[in-house]
Amino acid sequence: MIKLLHFADAHIDMANYGRHDAESGLPMRVMDFLKSLDAIVDAAIAEKVDLVLFAGDAYKDRNPAPTFQREWGRRIMRLSRAGIPTLLLVGNHDISSTLGRAHALDAFDTLEVPNVHVMERPEFLGPDELWGLPLQVIALPWVSKSGLVASRSLSTAEPGKVVEVLEDQLTFLVQDWITKADPTLPIILTAHASVQGAVYGGERTVMLGGDLVLSGSLVRDPRLDYVALGHIHKPQDLNENAHPPVVYPGSIERVDFGEVADEKFFIIAHVERSHTRVEWRKLEGIRTFVDRFVRLESQENVTDRLLAALPPAEELEGAIVRLVLEYPREWEALIDEAALRECTAGAFEFHFIKKSQVEARIRLPQDQAVGSLTPLELLDVYWRAGHVDQAEQEALQKLAGEIINESEGTSK
């Protein structure tokens, strides 16, 4: 039996909210992600796992700052020094769209870091490539469309064909490798990709479309013993209560408000031939996100209603908070933003998004119809409905009159 730790989508340099830590100089949101990464590395070492498999996206893009490379490198080197074999799969955020450029994980192969192998192209790994482990791994990193176009002389004007060829090639590769694999050893498939039927955060179902999507039948092949996926941040098993487990562990921290309700996990999988047991390990201390929406339909007690939409102060403490407000533009003066900011003073960050609405429907007097008004008269109604300043109305009407007169003169 192989004891495997599987995680994905670390994105450790996601510093899109908050401030910097005075002691380390790191953005505090980066420290949130590193805390989760430390918990994962600690578990791997404490439980003496046989293999760590990272399924892609170490950073938010392929050009991480040296400081973030250092922090990621420190954690991977801890695994290396502990003698724990570690596989790093290259994800879409780790590679450049330009052919020939190094990816964000390239240094580990270039420096030949002990016990670490970077999977940057589709490959089949047997015991000889896996430090003698009685295991077989099929790796599908994020495959660049530009690379496929160049290698197959495909036209970029046919994106659908590019995706179709890529899907067909990968399906053939995987099925061929499974057929040729040693039937006595467990087989793990790892991929940084979307799978048909998977669900993104916000319950957006993955459908076949412009991006590469692996078929459900490919990853649910019963000849596989575990499928370790990355790319989708919502944790899920696409083959629950069946063999093999097909697992997205999800991102290791909440990246944005699309993940507001998601818990965060890494996986401990006990992999055997034709039988795998999965443990979902919940990451603790994840930064709370609070997302609220209010639409004002009355001028009564506006501030009280907005404050009531927010949770109690203890739930706001240290949270990233967003309050979205829709309201008629003429009610702007009723909104006490200072009171809201005082209420959320304990939050890590507070985003107050005001969406003022102009009445969309223009109502004409009961004795008038649109057909009975001239263009200038209709424009006058429009300006007034939009609460345009009087002086600006007069200037716009004058300009519109000149344009209409000029147009009528030209047509004559």
LINHUZI-V805180 format. One record per residue. N is the residue number from 0. RES is the residue in one letter. SS is DSSP state (@ for helix, = for strand, . for the rest). NEAR is the number of other ideal C-beta (glycine too) atoms within 8 Angstrom. D_FIRST is the distance of its C-alpha to the first C-alpha in whole Angstrom. Layout:
BEGIN
n: [N & N]
res: [RES & RES]
ss: [SS & SS]
near: [NEAR & NEAR]
d_first: [D_FIRST & D_FIRST]
END
This chain:
BEGIN
n: [0 & 1 & 2 & 3 & 4 & 5 & 6 & 7 & 8 & 9 & 10 & 11 & 12 & 13 & 14 & 15 & 16 & 17 & 18 & 19 & 20 & 21 & 22 & 23 & 24 & 25 & 26 & 27 & 28 & 29 & 30 & 31 & 32 & 33 & 34 & 35 & 36 & 37 & 38 & 39 & 40 & 41 & 42 & 43 & 44 & 45 & 46 & 47 & 48 & 49 & 50 & 51 & 52 & 53 & 54 & 55 & 56 & 57 & 58 & 59 & 60 & 61 & 62 & 63 & 64 & 65 & 66 & 67 & 68 & 69 & 70 & 71 & 72 & 73 & 74 & 75 & 76 & 77 & 78 & 79 & 80 & 81 & 82 & 83 & 84 & 85 & 86 & 87 & 88 & 89 & 90 & 91 & 92 & 93 & 94 & 95 & 96 & 97 & 98 & 99 & 100 & 101 & 102 & 103 & 104 & 105 & 106 & 107 & 108 & 109 & 110 & 111 & 112 & 113 & 114 & 115 & 116 & 117 & 118 & 119 & 120 & 121 & 122 & 123 & 124 & 125 & 126 & 127 & 128 & 129 & 130 & 131 & 132 & 133 & 134 & 135 & 136 & 137 & 138 & 139 & 140 & 141 & 142 & 143 & 144 & 145 & 146 & 147 & 148 & 149 & 150 & 151 & 152 & 153 & 154 & 155 & 156 & 157 & 158 & 159 & 160 & 161 & 162 & 163 & 164 & 165 & 166 & 167 & 168 & 169 & 170 & 171 & 172 & 173 & 174 & 175 & 176 & 177 & 178 & 179 & 180 & 181 & 182 & 183 & 184 & 185 & 186 & 187 & 188 & 189 & 190 & 191 & 192 & 193 & 194 & 195 & 196 & 197 & 198 & 199 & 200 & 201 & 202 & 203 & 204 & 205 & 206 & 207 & 208 & 209 & 210 & 211 & 212 & 213 & 214 & 215 & 216 & 217 & 218 & 219 & 220 & 221 & 222 & 223 & 224 & 225 & 226 & 227 & 228 & 229 & 230 & 231 & 232 & 233 & 234 & 235 & 236 & 237 & 238 & 239 & 240 & 241 & 242 & 243 & 244 & 245 & 246 & 247 & 248 & 249 & 250 & 251 & 252 & 253 & 254 & 255 & 256 & 257 & 258 & 259 & 260 & 261 & 262 & 263 & 264 & 265 & 266 & 267 & 268 & 269 & 270 & 271 & 272 & 273 & 274 & 275 & 276 & 277 & 278 & 279 & 280 & 281 & 282 & 283 & 284 & 285 & 286 & 287 & 288 & 289 & 290 & 291 & 292 & 293 & 294 & 295 & 296 & 297 & 298 & 299 & 300 & 301 & 302 & 303 & 304 & 305 & 306 & 307 & 308 & 309 & 310 & 311 & 312 & 313 & 314 & 315 & 316 & 317 & 318 & 319 & 320 & 321 & 322 & 323 & 324 & 325 & 326 & 327 & 328 & 329 & 330 & 331 & 332 & 333 & 334 & 335 & 336 & 337 & 338 & 339 & 340 & 341 & 342 & 343 & 344 & 345 & 346 & 347 & 348 & 349 & 350 & 351 & 352 & 353 & 354 & 355 & 356 & 357 & 358 & 359 & 360 & 361 & 362 & 363 & 364 & 365 & 366 & 367 & 368 & 369 & 370 & 371 & 372 & 373 & 374 & 375 & 376 & 377 & 378 & 379 & 380 & 381 & 382 & 383 & 384 & 385 & 386 & 387 & 388 & 389 & 390 & 391 & 392 & 393 & 394 & 395 & 396 & 397 & 398 & 399 & 400 & 401 & 402 & 403 & 404 & 405 & 406 & 407 & 408 & 409 & 410 & 411]
res: [M & I & K & L & L & H & F & A & D & A & H & I & D & M & A & N & Y & G & R & H & D & A & E & S & G & L & P & M & R & V & M & D & F & L & K & S & L & D & A & I & V & D & A & A & I & A & E & K & V & D & L & V & L & F & A & G & D & A & Y & K & D & R & N & P & A & P & T & F & Q & R & E & W & G & R & R & I & M & R & L & S & R & A & G & I & P & T & L & L & L & V & G & N & H & D & I & S & S & T & L & G & R & A & H & A & L & D & A & F & D & T & L & E & V & P & N & V & H & V & M & E & R & P & E & F & L & G & P & D & E & L & W & G & L & P & L & Q & V & I & A & L & P & W & V & S & K & S & G & L & V & A & S & R & S & L & S & T & A & E & P & G & K & V & V & E & V & L & E & D & Q & L & T & F & L & V & Q & D & W & I & T & K & A & D & P & T & L & P & I & I & L & T & A & H & A & S & V & Q & G & A & V & Y & G & G & E & R & T & V & M & L & G & G & D & L & V & L & S & G & S & L & V & R & D & P & R & L & D & Y & V & A & L & G & H & I & H & K & P & Q & D & L & N & E & N & A & H & P & P & V & V & Y & P & G & S & I & E & R & V & D & F & G & E & V & A & D & E & K & F & F & I & I & A & H & V & E & R & S & H & T & R & V & E & W & R & K & L & E & G & I & R & T & F & V & D & R & F & V & R & L & E & S & Q & E & N & V & T & D & R & L & L & A & A & L & P & P & A & E & E & L & E & G & A & I & V & R & L & V & L & E & Y & P & R & E & W & E & A & L & I & D & E & A & A & L & R & E & C & T & A & G & A & F & E & F & H & F & I & K & K & S & Q & V & E & A & R & I & R & L & P & Q & D & Q & A & V & G & S & L & T & P & L & E & L & L & D & V & Y & W & R & A & G & H & V & D & Q & A & E & Q & E & A & L & Q & K & L & A & G & E & I & I & N & E & S & E & G & T & S & K]
ss: [. & = & = & = & = & = & = & . & . & . & . & . & . & . & . & . & . & . & . & = & . & . & . & . & . & . & = & @ & @ & @ & @ & @ & @ & @ & @ & @ & @ & @ & @ & @ & @ & @ & @ & @ & @ & @ & . & . & . & . & = & = & = & = & . & . & . & . & . & . & . & . & . & . & . & @ & @ & @ & @ & @ & @ & @ & @ & @ & @ & @ & @ & @ & @ & @ & @ & . & . & . & = & = & = & = & = & . & . & . & . & . & . & . & . & . & . & . & . & . & . & . & . & @ & @ & @ & @ & @ & . & . & . & . & . & = & = & = & = & . & . & . & = & = & = & . & @ & @ & @ & . & . & . & . & . & = & = & = & = & = & = & . & . & . & . & @ & @ & @ & @ & @ & @ & @ & @ & . & . & . & . & . & . & @ & @ & @ & @ & @ & @ & @ & @ & @ & @ & @ & @ & @ & @ & @ & @ & @ & @ & @ & @ & @ & @ & . & . & . & . & . & = & = & = & = & = & = & = & . & = & = & . & . & . & = & = & . & . & . & = & = & . & . & . & . & . & . & . & = & = & . & @ & @ & @ & @ & . & . & . & . & . & . & = & = & = & = & = & . & . & . & . & . & = & = & . & . & . & . & . & . & . & = & = & = & = & . & . & . & . & . & . & . & . & @ & @ & @ & . & . & . & . & . & = & = & = & = & = & = & = & = & . & . & = & = & = & = & = & = & = & = & . & . & . & . & . & . & = & = & = & = & = & = & = & . & . & . & . & . & . & @ & @ & @ & @ & @ & @ & @ & @ & . & . & . & @ & @ & @ & @ & . & . & . & = & = & = & = & = & = & = & = & = & @ & @ & @ & @ & @ & @ & . & . & @ & @ & @ & @ & @ & @ & @ & . & . & . & . & . & = & = & = & = & = & = & = & = & = & . & . & . & . & . & . & . & . & . & . & . & . & @ & @ & @ & . & . & @ & @ & @ & @ & @ & @ & @ & @ & @ & @ & @ & . & . & . & . & @ & @ & @ & @ & @ & @ & @ & @ & @ & @ & @ & @ & @ & @ & @ & @ & @ & @ & @ & @ & @ & @ & .]
near: [5 & 12 & 13 & 17 & 16 & 15 & 13 & 18 & 13 & 15 & 15 & 13 & 11 & 11 & 8 & 5 & 7 & 9 & 5 & 7 & 10 & 4 & 4 & 5 & 7 & 11 & 10 & 11 & 12 & 14 & 11 & 11 & 15 & 12 & 9 & 14 & 13 & 9 & 11 & 13 & 11 & 8 & 13 & 13 & 11 & 6 & 9 & 7 & 12 & 8 & 15 & 14 & 15 & 13 & 17 & 17 & 14 & 15 & 15 & 7 & 7 & 11 & 4 & 13 & 6 & 6 & 8 & 12 & 11 & 8 & 12 & 14 & 9 & 8 & 12 & 13 & 9 & 10 & 15 & 13 & 6 & 8 & 5 & 13 & 11 & 14 & 14 & 13 & 15 & 15 & 17 & 9 & 13 & 14 & 12 & 7 & 5 & 6 & 7 & 3 & 7 & 5 & 11 & 15 & 12 & 10 & 8 & 11 & 11 & 6 & 6 & 5 & 10 & 5 & 10 & 11 & 10 & 10 & 13 & 9 & 5 & 8 & 7 & 10 & 12 & 8 & 10 & 5 & 6 & 13 & 5 & 5 & 10 & 6 & 12 & 14 & 13 & 14 & 13 & 13 & 14 & 12 & 11 & 9 & 11 & 9 & 9 & 14 & 12 & 8 & 6 & 7 & 5 & 10 & 6 & 7 & 4 & 8 & 9 & 7 & 9 & 13 & 12 & 8 & 11 & 12 & 12 & 8 & 9 & 13 & 11 & 8 & 9 & 13 & 10 & 8 & 10 & 12 & 6 & 6 & 11 & 6 & 4 & 4 & 11 & 13 & 12 & 16 & 13 & 17 & 16 & 17 & 11 & 11 & 16 & 11 & 8 & 13 & 10 & 12 & 9 & 5 & 6 & 7 & 8 & 12 & 6 & 4 & 5 & 5 & 6 & 11 & 13 & 15 & 10 & 10 & 6 & 10 & 16 & 13 & 11 & 7 & 6 & 13 & 13 & 16 & 15 & 16 & 16 & 17 & 15 & 14 & 12 & 12 & 10 & 10 & 9 & 13 & 11 & 6 & 2 & 6 & 9 & 13 & 12 & 11 & 15 & 15 & 13 & 14 & 12 & 14 & 13 & 11 & 9 & 6 & 7 & 9 & 13 & 9 & 3 & 11 & 7 & 13 & 11 & 13 & 15 & 14 & 16 & 12 & 13 & 10 & 7 & 6 & 7 & 13 & 6 & 12 & 8 & 8 & 9 & 7 & 14 & 5 & 4 & 11 & 11 & 8 & 12 & 14 & 9 & 10 & 8 & 11 & 7 & 12 & 3 & 4 & 6 & 4 & 5 & 12 & 11 & 7 & 10 & 14 & 10 & 6 & 8 & 13 & 5 & 5 & 7 & 5 & 9 & 14 & 8 & 7 & 12 & 13 & 16 & 12 & 15 & 10 & 14 & 9 & 13 & 8 & 9 & 5 & 11 & 8 & 4 & 8 & 12 & 9 & 7 & 6 & 9 & 15 & 10 & 7 & 10 & 11 & 6 & 7 & 13 & 10 & 8 & 10 & 8 & 9 & 8 & 7 & 8 & 8 & 9 & 8 & 7 & 4 & 4 & 7 & 4 & 9 & 4 & 4 & 3 & 7 & 6 & 6 & 4 & 5 & 11 & 5 & 8 & 10 & 8 & 10 & 11 & 10 & 11 & 9 & 12 & 9 & 10 & 7 & 7 & 9 & 5 & 6 & 6 & 9 & 12 & 8 & 8 & 11 & 12 & 8 & 8 & 11 & 9 & 8 & 8 & 10 & 8 & 8 & 8 & 8 & 7 & 6 & 5 & 4]
d_first: [0 & 4 & 7 & 9 & 13 & 15 & 19 & 22 & 26 & 27 & 31 & 31 & 35 & 36 & 39 & 41 & 42 & 44 & 45 & 44 & 43 & 46 & 44 & 41 & 43 & 40 & 41 & 39 & 37 & 35 & 35 & 33 & 31 & 30 & 30 & 27 & 25 & 26 & 24 & 21 & 21 & 21 & 18 & 16 & 18 & 18 & 14 & 13 & 11 & 9 & 11 & 14 & 16 & 19 & 21 & 24 & 28 & 28 & 32 & 34 & 36 & 35 & 38 & 37 & 39 & 38 & 38 & 35 & 34 & 34 & 32 & 29 & 29 & 29 & 26 & 24 & 25 & 24 & 20 & 22 & 23 & 20 & 18 & 16 & 15 & 17 & 18 & 21 & 22 & 26 & 28 & 31 & 32 & 31 & 33 & 37 & 39 & 41 & 40 & 39 & 38 & 36 & 33 & 32 & 29 & 31 & 31 & 28 & 28 & 31 & 31 & 28 & 26 & 23 & 20 & 21 & 21 & 23 & 23 & 27 & 27 & 25 & 23 & 20 & 17 & 15 & 14 & 17 & 18 & 15 & 15 & 14 & 10 & 8 & 9 & 13 & 15 & 18 & 20 & 23 & 25 & 28 & 31 & 34 & 37 & 39 & 37 & 37 & 41 & 42 & 39 & 40 & 44 & 44 & 46 & 46 & 48 & 46 & 43 & 42 & 41 & 39 & 37 & 37 & 36 & 34 & 32 & 32 & 31 & 28 & 27 & 28 & 26 & 23 & 24 & 24 & 21 & 19 & 21 & 21 & 17 & 15 & 15 & 12 & 10 & 9 & 12 & 13 & 16 & 18 & 22 & 25 & 27 & 28 & 27 & 30 & 30 & 28 & 30 & 32 & 33 & 36 & 35 & 36 & 34 & 33 & 35 & 36 & 38 & 39 & 36 & 33 & 31 & 28 & 28 & 26 & 25 & 24 & 21 & 21 & 20 & 18 & 16 & 15 & 11 & 12 & 16 & 17 & 20 & 23 & 27 & 28 & 28 & 28 & 24 & 23 & 21 & 23 & 21 & 21 & 19 & 18 & 16 & 15 & 16 & 18 & 19 & 21 & 21 & 25 & 27 & 26 & 30 & 32 & 34 & 37 & 39 & 37 & 34 & 36 & 34 & 31 & 28 & 26 & 22 & 19 & 16 & 12 & 10 & 6 & 6 & 5 & 8 & 11 & 10 & 9 & 10 & 13 & 15 & 18 & 19 & 23 & 25 & 28 & 31 & 32 & 35 & 37 & 39 & 42 & 43 & 47 & 49 & 53 & 56 & 59 & 62 & 64 & 66 & 66 & 64 & 62 & 60 & 59 & 57 & 55 & 55 & 54 & 51 & 49 & 47 & 48 & 48 & 45 & 43 & 45 & 44 & 42 & 41 & 42 & 45 & 46 & 49 & 51 & 54 & 56 & 60 & 63 & 65 & 68 & 66 & 65 & 67 & 65 & 62 & 62 & 59 & 60 & 59 & 55 & 55 & 56 & 54 & 50 & 51 & 48 & 46 & 44 & 46 & 48 & 49 & 52 & 52 & 56 & 56 & 60 & 61 & 65 & 66 & 65 & 68 & 71 & 74 & 77 & 80 & 81 & 84 & 82 & 80 & 78 & 80 & 83 & 82 & 83 & 80 & 81 & 81 & 78 & 77 & 79 & 77 & 74 & 74 & 75 & 72 & 70 & 72 & 73 & 76 & 79 & 80 & 77 & 78 & 82 & 80 & 78 & 81 & 83 & 81 & 80 & 83 & 84 & 81 & 82 & 86 & 85 & 83 & 86 & 88 & 86 & 86 & 89]
END
